[in-house]
């Protein structure tokens, strides 16, 4: 990348960052002004002390100080008066500290509001953007890493603006003002005081570059370990069931050790810099004291001027040393924002506000549909065609990898066909908005997801305005009502994270009730009856036929008993429709469907 393009990229990134703070810049300006005011108070105190020593105590005359000091104290009283009332200087110094405190409070109050508003906007923008990203992105993204970016990285940016930005301005103000004032007081002493400044600047910049790179590696390592933790905690049942605890511990240890190595490298860089900068800073301060003492003894500078130089040297060296840490924090903030931009730069699903929003009746047609995933050119579906009328049930059977789930994803336009077309009520799917399709197609997945809420809230979630009676009716259709009544709190029973207080079959039936309450014209069961026994399966399908009316139903299942009453059944094999027909005609074909039927019947007879 060229230097110009790099600069353009940096300018663009800053513009995007500050866009999150739009409407809050008045608070930022007030905060920075208060920071400058606080810095001025800190630098005025040594001048007051210098005037006290030279003009009042020693009566040497502080001609090197700005004339305004003489005029100000002249209004208070002459030297004799001030000598008899030294409390005046204590009161002035106390007042300066009080003003410093007021400026600091004003700065903190305004910058905190500024930083928190930006973090609020970032989290909202990130969450909204993630909701609009295509299914393909979420299929490949690591959940733990996304969570870290939306929390830890946002907080890193918030901390920079809330704490480091004002401190950075304060450091720069102290350095610049102190340097100017020292040159006005005595050029020779000023040159001694700033002798190490170029070295500190260069070392601070090197430290910034190294910490910036090391933090990126650290942040990525934390993202990996967050993903490992999230996957393990989410799949703890599977880990225990397959006795993979030791393997998971070893896997975590590998990533934990990698993070530990990165962290050690971070702190090694920090240790090297702080050791060198401490040595340089204290050596510089010692040089100012030694040279200043010699100059004062020789009568080249006054004692008050020496005290001012010692104080200003501290205000120069230590803020400059701290500036390296602040620059490193700025680098960490930039990396965090770059990680957020990686999400925000992902293209969302195309806007389809101008597309149709028809009320579907349930007729669905696949016309010679081919499909391959964007990251894999190998076709998953090949020349798939079928037509299902409103109110009919289509059963889909096929071995693993035959394209069943891919077909269902095309229904909701989670992906687009490579070739061919899909039509709903004769309207091409590409002319219907995704929101409209997904609102009218109820999807019940094989792996049910239950929220940490009450059973009533879980079922009512797709239609918050649904009455309690509607909820209970759909629970009855899903054959869950009686079991809910046996719970102590009934429908107000809280279910744990991911529904851990419910059995697999209960969670499956709860998600069925949740899908049915939407009264969608099309319902899709993606092998979602696999966790219930055959008798319950039969009761649910019978209840749906009685209450479903004109609902078009897609049922994907490996269980023939679930598919046998469908109006039409298609058998997928290697992405193609190998067989199509009713249960009876497929049995006569002696194909894959018949073989699966015979195997399952043999198992049932053996169990009987």
C-alpha positions in Angstrom: 0.0 0.0 0.0 1.4 3.4 -0.9 2.0 6.1 1.7 -0.8 8.3 0.2 -3.3 5.5 0.3 -2.3 4.8 3.9 -2.9 8.4 4.9 -6.2 8.4 3.1 -7.2 5.2 5.0 -6.2 6.8 8.3 -8.2 10.0 7.6 -11.2 7.9 6.6 -11.0 5.8 9.7 -10.9 8.8 12.0 -13.9 10.3 10.2 -15.8 7.1 10.7 -14.8 7.0 14.3 -15.9 10.5 15.1 -19.2 9.9 13.3 -20.3 7.9 16.4 -19.9 11.1 18.4 -21.9 13.4 16.2 -23.8 15.9 18.3 -21.5 15.5 21.3 -18.5 17.7 20.2 -19.5 20.7 22.3 -18.9 18.5 25.4 -15.5 17.5 23.9 -14.4 21.1 23.3 -15.5 22.1 26.8 -13.6 19.1 28.2 -10.4 20.0 26.3 -10.7 23.7 27.4 -11.1 22.6 31.0 -8.0 20.4 30.6 -6.0 23.4 29.3 -7.3 25.5 32.2 -6.2 22.7 34.7 -2.7 22.6 33.1 -2.4 26.4 33.4 -3.2 26.2 37.1 -0.6 23.6 37.7 2.1 25.7 35.9 1.1 28.9 37.7 1.9 27.5 41.2 5.7 27.3 40.7 5.7 30.9 39.5 3.9 32.0 42.6 6.4 30.1 44.7 9.3 31.7 42.7 7.9 35.2 43.3 7.5 34.5 47.0 11.1 33.3 47.4 12.8 36.0 45.2 10.7 39.1 45.7 9.3 38.6 49.2 11.7 36.4 51.2 15.0 37.3 49.6 14.1 40.7 48.1 16.2 39.9 45.0 13.6 41.0 42.5 12.2 38.5 40.0 12.7 40.4 36.8 12.7 37.1 34.9 9.1 36.6 35.8 6.3 38.1 33.8 5.6 41.7 34.8 1.9 40.8 35.5 3.1 39.1 38.7 4.5 42.3 40.1 1.4 44.3 39.2 -0.9 41.6 40.7 0.9 41.4 44.1 1.4 45.1 44.1 -2.4 45.5 44.3 -2.4 43.3 47.4 0.4 45.2 49.2 4.1 46.0 49.3 6.9 43.6 50.3 6.6 44.5 54.0 2.9 43.7 54.0 3.4 40.4 52.1 6.2 39.4 54.4 3.9 39.9 57.4 1.0 38.1 55.7 2.6 35.0 54.1 -0.8 33.3 54.4 -1.8 35.3 51.2 0.5 33.1 49.2 -0.9 30.0 50.8 -4.4 31.2 50.0 -3.4 31.9 46.4 -1.8 28.5 46.0 -4.9 26.9 47.6 -7.1 28.8 45.2 -5.1 27.6 42.3 -5.5 24.0 43.4 -9.2 24.6 43.9 -9.5 26.0 40.3 -7.5 23.0 39.1 -10.0 20.7 40.9 -12.9 22.6 39.3 -11.4 22.3 35.8 -10.7 18.6 36.4 -14.3 18.0 37.5 -15.7 19.9 34.5 -13.4 17.9 32.2 -14.4 14.5 33.7 -18.1 15.3 33.6 -18.1 16.3 29.9 -15.6 13.8 28.6 -17.4 10.9 30.3 -20.7 11.8 28.7 -18.9 12.2 25.3 -17.2 8.8 25.6 -20.2 6.9 26.9 -22.4 8.3 24.1 -19.9 7.1 21.5 -19.8 3.6 23.1 -23.6 3.5 23.2 -23.8 4.4 19.5 -21.0 1.9 18.5 -22.7 -1.0 20.3 -26.1 -0.2 18.8 -24.6 0.2 15.3 -22.6 -3.0 15.6 -25.6 -5.0 16.8 -27.9 -3.6 14.1 -25.3 -4.2 11.4 -24.7 -7.8 12.6 -28.5 -8.4 12.3 -28.4 -7.3 8.7 -25.3 -9.3 7.6 -26.0 -12.2 5.3 -26.4 -15.7 6.8 -23.1 -16.7 5.1 -21.2 -14.3 7.2 -22.6 -15.6 10.5 -22.0 -19.2 9.3 -18.3 -18.5 9.1 -17.8 -16.0 11.9 -16.6 -17.0 15.4 -19.1 -16.1 18.0 -16.6 -15.5 20.8 -14.5 -13.2 18.6 -17.7 -11.2 17.6 -18.7 -10.9 21.3 -15.2 -9.6 22.2 -15.2 -7.0 19.4 -18.6 -5.7 20.5 -17.7 -5.5 24.1 -13.9 -5.4 24.9 -12.9 -3.5 21.8 -15.8 -1.0 22.2 -14.7 -0.5 25.8 -11.1 0.0 24.8 -12.3 2.9 22.6 -14.5 4.3 25.4 -11.6 4.2 27.9 -9.3 6.1 25.5 -11.7 9.0 25.1 -12.8 9.0 28.7 -9.3 8.8 30.3 -6.4 8.9 27.8 -7.5 11.7 25.4 -7.7 14.4 28.1 -4.5 13.2 29.7 -2.8 13.4 26.3 -3.9 17.0 25.8 -2.8 17.8 29.3 0.7 16.3 28.7 1.1 18.2 25.5 0.0 21.4 27.1 2.3 21.0 30.1 5.3 20.1 27.8 4.7 23.1 25.4 3.9 25.7 28.1 6.7 24.6 30.4 9.2 24.6 27.6 8.2 28.2 26.5 8.3 29.5 30.1 11.7 27.9 30.8 13.2 29.6 27.7 11.8 32.9 28.9 13.3 32.4 32.3 16.9 31.3 31.3 18.0 29.9 27.9 21.0 27.9 29.2 18.9 26.2 31.9 16.1 25.6 29.4 18.5 23.8 27.1 19.7 21.6 30.0 16.1 20.8 31.0 15.1 19.7 27.4 18.3 17.9 26.6 16.7 14.4 26.8 13.5 15.5 25.1 14.4 14.3 21.6 15.5 10.9 23.0 12.2 10.6 24.9 10.2 11.6 21.8 12.0 9.0 19.6 11.8 6.2 22.2 8.1 7.0 22.8 7.4 6.7 19.1 9.3 3.4 18.9 7.4 2.2 22.0 4.1 3.2 20.4 4.8 1.2 17.2 5.9 -1.9 19.0 3.0 -1.8 21.5 0.5 -1.2 18.7 1.6 -4.3 16.8 1.9 -6.4 20.0 -1.6 -5.3 21.1 -3.1 -6.5 17.8 -1.6 -9.9 18.3 -2.8 -9.9 21.9 -6.4 -8.8 20.9 -6.6 -11.6 18.3 -5.3 -14.1 20.8 -8.0 -13.0 23.2 -10.6 -13.4 20.5 -9.5 -17.0 19.9 -9.6 -17.9 23.5 -13.1 -16.2 23.9 -14.3 -18.4 21.0 -12.9 -21.6 22.6 -14.6 -20.7 25.9 -17.9 -19.9 24.3 -17.9 -23.1 22.3 -17.0 -25.2 25.3 -19.5 -23.7 27.7 -22.3 -23.9 25.0 -21.5 -27.5 24.2 -20.7 -28.7 27.7 -23.3 -31.5 27.4 -21.6 -32.9 24.3 -18.2 -32.6 26.0 -19.4 -34.6 29.0 -21.4 -37.1 26.9 -18.3 -38.0 24.8 -15.9 -37.8 27.8 -13.9 -35.1 26.0 -13.1 -33.1 29.2 -9.4 -33.7 29.2 -9.2 -33.0 25.5 -11.0 -29.7 25.9 -8.7 -28.8 28.9 -5.6 -29.5 26.7 -7.1 -27.5 23.8 -7.8 -24.5 26.1 -4.3 -24.8 27.6 -2.7 -24.5 24.2 -4.6 -21.2 23.4 -4.1 -20.0 27.0 -0.4 -20.5 26.7 -0.4 -18.7 23.4 -2.1 -15.7 25.0 0.3 -15.9 27.9 3.3 -15.7 25.6 1.8 -12.7 23.8 1.1 -11.0 27.2 4.6 -11.6 28.3 5.9 -10.0 25.2 3.6 -7.0 25.8 5.0 -6.5 29.3 8.6 -7.1 28.2 8.2 -4.2 25.8 6.6 -2.1 28.6 9.3 -3.0 31.1 12.2 -2.2 28.7 10.7 1.2 28.0 9.8 2.2 31.5 13.2 1.1 32.8 15.0 3.2 30.1 12.7 6.2 30.4 12.9 6.2 34.2 16.7 6.3 34.0 16.6 9.0 31.5 14.0 11.1 33.3 15.6 11.0 36.7 19.0 11.6 35.2 17.6 14.7 33.4 16.1 15.9 36.6 19.4 15.4 38.5 21.2 17.4 35.8 18.8 20.3 36.2 19.3 20.3 39.9 23.1 20.1 39.7 23.5 22.7 36.9 20.9 24.9 38.5 22.6 24.8 41.9 25.9 25.7 40.3 24.3 28.6 38.4 22.5 29.8 41.5 25.8 29.7 43.5 27.5 31.7 40.7 24.7 34.2 40.9 23.5 33.6 37.3 20.0 32.7 38.4 18.0 33.3 41.5 16.9 30.6 44.0 13.3 31.2 43.0 14.2 30.6 39.4 15.9 27.4 40.3 12.8 26.2 42.1 10.7 27.0 39.1 13.1 25.1 36.8 13.0 22.0 39.0 9.2 22.1 39.1 8.9 22.7 35.4 11.4 20.0 34.6 9.2 17.5 36.4 6.2 18.9 34.4 8.2 18.4 31.2 9.9 15.1 31.7 7.2 13.0 33.4 4.3 14.0 31.1 6.6 13.4 28.1 7.4 10.0 29.5 3.7 9.3 30.2 2.9 10.4 26.6 4.5 7.2 25.4 1.9 5.2 27.4 -0.9 7.4 26.1 0.4 7.0 22.5 0.4 3.2 23.1 -3.2 3.4 24.3 -4.1 5.4 21.2 -2.6 2.6 19.1 -4.7 0.1 21.0 -7.8 2.2 20.4 -7.0 2.4 16.7 -6.6 -1.4 16.5 -9.9 -1.9 18.4 -11.6 0.4 15.9 -10.0 -1.4 13.0 -11.5 -4.6 14.4 -14.9 -3.0 14.6 -14.5 -1.6 11.1 -13.9 -5.2 9.8 -17.5 -5.9 10.9 -18.9 -2.6 9.7 -17.2 -2.9 6.3 -18.9 -6.3 5.7 -21.7 -5.7 3.2 -25.2 -6.3 4.6 -27.9 -8.1 2.7 -29.1 -5.9 -0.2 -31.8 -3.5 0.6 -35.2 -4.7 -0.8 -37.5 -2.0 0.5 -38.8 -1.5 -3.0 -39.7 -5.2 -3.5 -43.1 -6.8 -3.1 -44.7 -7.6 0.2 -47.5 -9.9 -0.9 -49.8 -11.9 1.4 -48.7 -15.4 0.5 -51.2 -18.3 0.1 -48.6 -21.0 0.3 -47.9 -22.1 -3.2 -44.2 -22.8 -3.7 -42.4 -23.8 -6.9 -38.8 -24.8 -7.5 -37.9 -24.6 -11.2 -34.6 -26.3 -12.1 -32.8 -24.8 -9.2 -29.0 -25.2 -8.9 -27.1 -23.9 -5.9 -23.5 -23.7 -4.7 -22.1 -21.9 -1.6 -20.2 -18.7 -2.3 -17.0 -20.1 -0.9 -17.3 -23.5 -2.6 -17.9 -23.9 -6.3 -19.1 -27.5 -6.0 -22.9 -27.6 -6.5 -25.0 -28.6 -3.5 -28.3 -28.7 -5.4 -28.6 -29.7 -9.0 -31.7 -29.2 -11.2 -34.2 -29.4 -8.3 -37.8 -29.0 -9.4 -41.1 -29.5 -7.5 -44.4 -27.7 -7.1 -46.5 -27.7 -3.9 -50.0 -26.1 -3.6 -51.4 -24.1 -0.6 -52.3 -26.4 2.3 -50.2 -29.3 1.0 -47.4 -31.1 2.9 -44.1 -31.8 1.2 -41.9 -34.4 2.8 -38.1 -34.3 2.2 -35.9 -37.4 2.8 -32.2 -37.7 2.0 -28.9 -38.8 3.5 -26.5 -36.4 5.2 -25.1 -33.9 2.8 -27.8 -34.4 0.2 -28.8 -30.7 0.2 -31.9 -30.8 2.5 -30.9 -27.9 4.7 -29.6 -25.9 1.7 -33.0 -26.2 0.0 -34.7 -24.8 3.1 -32.2 -21.9 3.3 -33.1 -21.0 -0.2 -36.8 -20.8 0.8 -36.1 -17.9 3.1 -33.6 -16.3 0.8 -30.7 -16.8 3.2 -28.9 -17.7 0.0 -29.8 -17.1 -3.7 -29.9 -20.0 -6.3 -27.0 -20.2 -8.7 -29.4 -21.1 -11.5 -33.1 -21.6 -11.9 -35.9 -19.8 -10.0 -38.1 -20.1 -6.9 -41.6 -18.8 -7.0 -44.2 -18.1 -4.3 -47.8 -17.9 -5.6 -46.3 -17.5 -9.0 -44.1 -14.5 -7.9 -40.3 -14.9 -8.3 -38.6 -15.0 -4.9 -36.2 -12.3 -6.1 -39.2 -9.9 -6.4 -40.4 -10.4 -2.8 -38.6 -8.7 0.0 -36.6 -10.9 2.4 -38.4 -9.5 5.4 -41.8 -10.4 3.9 -40.7 -14.0 3.1 -39.1 -14.6 6.5 -42.2 -13.1 8.2 -44.4 -15.6 6.4 -42.3 -18.7 6.6 -42.1 -20.3 10.0 -38.9 -22.2 10.5 -38.5 -24.8 13.2 -34.8 -25.9 13.4 -33.4 -29.3 14.4 -31.5 -27.7 17.3 -34.1 -25.7 19.2 -33.1 -22.4 20.9 -34.9 -21.4 24.0 -34.4 -18.0 25.6 -33.8 -17.3 29.3 -37.3 -16.1 29.8 -40.6 -17.6 30.9 -42.3 -20.3 28.8 -45.1 -17.8 28.1 -42.6 -15.2 26.8 -40.7 -17.8 24.8 -43.8 -18.9 22.9 -45.2 -15.4 22.5 -41.9 -13.9 21.3 -42.7 -13.8 17.5 -46.1 -12.2 18.2 -46.0 -10.2 21.4 -49.6 -9.2 21.1 -50.8 -12.8 21.2 -53.2 -13.5 24.0 -52.6 -16.1 26.7 -55.3 -18.2 25.1 -53.5 -18.2 21.8 -50.3 -19.2 23.5 -52.0 -22.1 25.3 -53.8 -23.2 22.1 -50.5 -23.5 20.2 -48.9 -25.3 23.2 -51.8 -27.8 23.0 -51.1 -28.3 19.3 -47.4 -28.9 20.1 -48.5 -31.4 22.8 -46.8 -29.3 25.5 -49.7 -27.8 27.4 -50.2 -30.7 29.9 -46.5 -30.8 30.8 -46.4 -27.0 31.3 -49.3 -27.3 33.7 -47.4 -29.7 35.8 -44.7 -27.1 36.5 -45.1 -25.2 39.8 -45.3 -21.8 38.0 -47.0 -23.1 34.8 -46.5 -20.8 31.9 -44.6 -18.4 34.1 -41.8 -21.0 34.7 -38.4 -19.5 34.0 -36.2 -21.6 31.7 -32.5 -21.3 32.0 -29.9 -20.2 29.4 -30.7 -22.1 26.2 -33.6 -23.8 28.0 -31.5 -26.1 30.1 -34.4 -26.8 32.5 -36.4 -28.4 29.7 -35.8 -31.8 28.1 -34.8 -32.0 24.5 -38.3 -33.0 23.5 -39.9 -30.2 25.5 -37.6 -27.6 23.9 -38.4 -29.0 20.5 -42.2 -28.7 21.1 -41.8 -25.2 22.7 -40.2 -24.0 19.4 -42.9 -25.7 17.4 -45.5 -23.7 19.5 -43.5 -20.6 19.0 -43.5 -21.0 15.2 -47.2 -21.9 15.0 -48.3 -18.8 16.9 -47.2 -16.6 14.0 -49.9 -18.2 11.9 -47.6 -18.3 8.9 -48.9 -19.6 5.5 -45.7 -21.8 5.2 -44.2 -23.9 8.0 -40.9 -25.7 7.7 -39.8 -28.5 10.0 -36.1 -29.0 9.6 -35.8 -32.4 11.2 -37.3 -30.7 14.3 -39.4 -33.7 15.4 -36.4 -35.9 15.9 -36.3 -35.3 19.7 -39.9 -36.4 20.3 -41.1 -40.0 20.4 -43.1 -41.4 17.5 -46.4 -41.2 19.3 -45.9 -37.6 20.2 -44.7 -37.0 16.6 -48.0 -38.5 15.3 -50.1 -36.4 17.7 -48.4 -33.2 16.7 -48.9 -33.8 13.0 -52.5 -34.9 13.5 -53.2 -31.7 15.6 -51.6 -29.6 12.9 -53.7 -31.1 10.2 -56.8 -30.3 12.2 -55.8 -26.7 13.0 -53.6 -25.9 10.1 -56.2 -25.4 7.4 -54.4 -24.1 4.4 -50.9 -24.0 5.9 -48.2 -25.3 3.5 -45.8 -27.6 5.3 -42.3 -28.7 4.6 -41.1 -31.6 6.7 -37.5 -32.7 6.6 -37.0 -35.9 8.5 -35.1 -39.2 8.5 -38.2 -40.9 10.0 -40.5 -42.4 7.4 -43.4 -42.4 9.9 -43.1 -38.6 10.0 -43.2 -38.3 6.2 -45.6 -41.0 5.1 -48.8 -38.8 5.3 -47.3 -36.0 3.3 -49.1 -35.1 0.0 -45.8 -35.4 -1.8 -42.4 -36.7 -0.8 -39.1 -36.0 -2.6 -35.9 -38.0 -2.0 -32.7 -36.0 -2.4 -29.4 -37.8 -3.2 -26.2 -35.9 -4.0 -28.1 -32.7 -4.5 -30.6 -34.1 -7.0 -34.3 -35.2 -6.8 -33.8 -39.0 -7.0 -37.4 -39.9 -6.3 -40.7 -38.0 -6.1 -44.2 -39.2 -5.2 -46.5 -40.3 -2.4 -45.6 -42.8 0.2 -47.4 -45.5 -1.7 -45.8 -44.8 -5.1 -42.3 -44.5 -3.5 -42.6 -47.9 -1.9 -43.4 -49.4 -5.2 -40.3 -47.9 -6.8 -37.9 -50.0 -4.7 -35.5 -47.1 -4.5 -33.8 -45.3 -1.6 -37.1 -44.5 0.1 -38.1 -48.1 0.1 -34.8 -49.2 1.5 -35.0 -46.7 4.3 -38.6 -47.8 5.0 -37.6 -51.5 5.2 -34.7 -50.8 7.5 -36.8 -48.7 9.9 -39.7 -51.2 9.9 -37.2 -54.0 10.7 -36.0 -52.0 13.7 -39.5 -51.5 14.9 -40.4 -55.1 14.5 -37.2 -56.1 16.3 -38.0 -53.7 19.2 -41.5 -55.1 19.4 
